[in-house]
Amino acid sequence: MKTGFPIASKGMVIGLLGGSFDPAHEGHVHITREALKRMGLDQVWWLVTPGNPLKARQPAPMTERLARARTVMPDPRVVITDLEARLGTRATFDTIRKLRAIYPGVNFVWLMGADNLVQFHRWNRWRDILRSVPVGVLARPGSGVAARMSAAARAFRVNQVQRGENLRGRKAPAWCFVNIPMNGTSSSAIRARGEWKR
């Protein structure tokens, strides 16, 4: 295994939660714990991204975001990583492709909040993402209907499974929408209140 990369063995099911985490907060913790519980995941890896190509504003320095993430998410089943920086990737599809090559036999599940599914069709190679790994979508306040009616949801409607636990062991394309108790915390609101300064 490469130095600085998480350890995972063949047959494990690992959830991947990507984002700026600028800053990480209780909402991220909440959807991670729900994903672990409802999808039967062995671990979740937070992929703290160097930057989001869909956002004009660039995030706080990586070291600060990683430190904050480790503070708010101390669960041993969750690994806080800078894998995209290590892999030299910015696009989700490229990250997934490289991780699958490095970890043969490990089953990855891409995790996202419903708010991301709404604009998922704007992501680079979004169809290829859905064809390469199962995707677990977790409910977020105000995004349920829009997510279910999104371009990606409509395009892959026949591949939707009804319950989160049914993603484990599924071959892509497969995705599910998981209703969970809502947590409205957001990074942008935390920044707006001045509670996270660069």
Secondary structure, DSSP 8 states (H G I E B T S, - for coil): --TTS----TT-EEEEEEE--TT--HHHHHHHHHHHHHHT-SEEEEEE-S--TT-SS--S-HHHHHHHHHHH---TTEEEE-HHHHHT--SHHHHHHHHHHHSTT-EEEEEEEHHHHHTGGGSTTHHHHHHHS-EEEE--TT-HHHHHTSHHHHHTGGGB-SSGGGGTT--SS-EEEE--------HHHHHHTTSS--
